[in-house]
Amino acid sequence: MSNPVLIEVMRGQLVESRHRGAVAVCDADGNAALAIGDVTAPVFPRSAVKALQALPLIEQGAAERFGLGDEELALACASHSGEAAHVDAVERMLAKAGLLPSDLRCGVHWPIAQAAAAAVARCGAPSALHNNCSGKHAGFLCVARAIGVEPADYWQPEHPVQRAVRGVLEDFTGASLAETCCAIDGCSVPTWAVPLRNLAHGFAKFGTGRGVSAEWARAAMRLRQACAAAPWFVAGTGRFCTEVMQLFGQRVFVKTGAEGVYCAALPQQGLGIAVKCDDGSSRAAQAIMAAAIARFLPLDAGERAGLQRFVAPVQRNWNGFEVGQIRITEALR
Amino acid sequence: MSNPVLIEVMRGQLVESRHRGAVAVCDADGNAALAIGDVTAPVFPRSAVKALQALPLIEQGAAERFGLGDEELALACASHSGEAAHVDAVERMLAKAGLLPSDLRCGVHWPIAQAAAAAVARCGAPSALHNNCSGKHAGFLCVARAIGVEPADYWQPEHPVQRAVRGVLEDFTGASLAETCCAIDGCSVPTWAVPLRNLAHGFAKFGTGRGVSAEWARAAMRLRQACAAAPWFVAGTGRFCTEVMQLFGQRVFVKTGAEGVYCAALPQQGLGIAVKCDDGSSRAAQAIMAAAIARFLPLDAGERAGLQRFVAPVQRNWNGFEVGQIRITEALR
């Protein structure tokens, strides 16, 4: 397996580091619009499929029953930065279903956002609410409540909530999920390895509602609308997913995952996109995804400029001096 | 250029991410003991050559004149974690030469150590003292004072301090440093690209004193002694460089650099080691360096076990569950 170099990190006039990877772009019938590198190898999508993992929240009636709005649905799809309004909204979401922060089983980490981490340090220590996955976990707990099962083990592979999630992933990606491709995610729920082309296919279906039941199509549309209406809740201040969805509204759904994965849907083009950087780098996966969006989405000059700073970000040091640039290679152009 | 995959990051039963790289091991005559991948391509060594950058501090008499001890000399070679005792020692070092924290030009970032960052947040904000390079910069300032030049521009390529550093790098590595291979480091001083085999050769000379003048050999020995005596000051609590030098004392000098670089010296074996992970990953470069040390340094059972947790670290998630492992590939065994 040798995927092509897609990203070069320049320092001065030299390439300092290189990132290899693969990209799949598919329509809702599974036809490939682009395939770079090996798009058939199983890849753990990690948090890039949170929007698929959140579909039962709509389909099982939990969102309606507990009166969840755009911000809360966006958080169910989010890897949030742990900023104050993220944390408050997750707590509110739990309360609507009669749940407590202590019901979360995602584990604890400091907020991703440095300013938020400093603010937390000033008045205490982080809790599970600050975990970037707390909104997803709150969503799982709401589903457990809505279907009337004991929520305590909601994160275990055999719990009805995770079995429902597994079913969604199979329905959307068309991949059959064997036990051998199941591992444990950073927040302890199962993560299922799926080939990149299946992930792209799944997100084409997520973006268009084609190839899935009317109920799943409606649920997907509701989540896309929520993320487009409240993109700050999907990531946070200055983050790629937030800024791209702020720029494009419902024209782009995009979500990052750990270890260099990104998934996106371009509903008007009927396309899904899936990216994996071989080495797990986020900086590279982000530039690859930005380049893929720029290639398939019709852009005006302002939009192109808005996206370009993610396709080819300038690298600055601690004094703010320009020290280099990230650039895409010929293989991606 | 296609270096071999040296590191696989496992999640469950699957390889989730892969890291390619190159390794050079040389003796002080420049004979290769090992060469994996392309060891002739220029590589920015970044902070991995801080010990070479600190040699003028001894050779120009600054350390003696200002009464710098082991901790301060170790800090001049360090990428420290910004823990309280690091910061205090850098401030003390500056004061000995009549300098102030405001003379530092390395820029400001939050301490690398999470606990230290939280402690700083509780009583204010970070300063240049918390920058992981503040000890190196304090060393540069001490050199400027000792040779009687205006210290203000000590970080500029044409300042006498940086010209002296460039001379040391050429003397030790045998590489001729053209302007085309100069870029700006994270802390704003010049970083010069040098082939990996030359870096390995340079660290064999650093570890043995062979192939350089008696003055440089003496300076190198003083820095190695200082780092072996005060390894916590070279990195910090729980960090690789600190723990390896705590384990092996003067038998190993090892130093990390940004973008996946490591350099080491094994004085008793007469060898230098240089590692570059293609994609700039620290987790991979660290495991590669640990494996290289394990290969060339005679180890007893306890030492082998101590090093093994860096060669093949277990990966845990936010709940402490084991989710996978980093492992070296056949190419590195």
Interface residues (C-beta under 8 A of the other chain):
Chain A: M1 S2 V9 R11 G12 Q13 L14 E16 S17 R18 H19 R20 P42 F44 R105 C106 G107 V108 H109 W110 Q114 A117 A118 A119 A121 R122 A125 N131 T180 C181 C182 A183 I184 D185 G186 C187 S188 T191 A193 E259 G260 D278 D279 G280 S281 A284 N317 W318 N319 G320 F321 V323 G324
Chain B: S2 V9 R11 G12 Q13 L14 E16 S17 R18 H19 R20 P42 F44 R105 C106 G107 V108 H109 W110 Q114 A117 A118 A119 A121 R122 A125 N131 T180 C181 C182 A183 I184 D185 G186 C187 S188 T191 A193 E259 G260 D278 D279 G280 S281 A284 N317 W318 N319 G320 F321 V323 G324
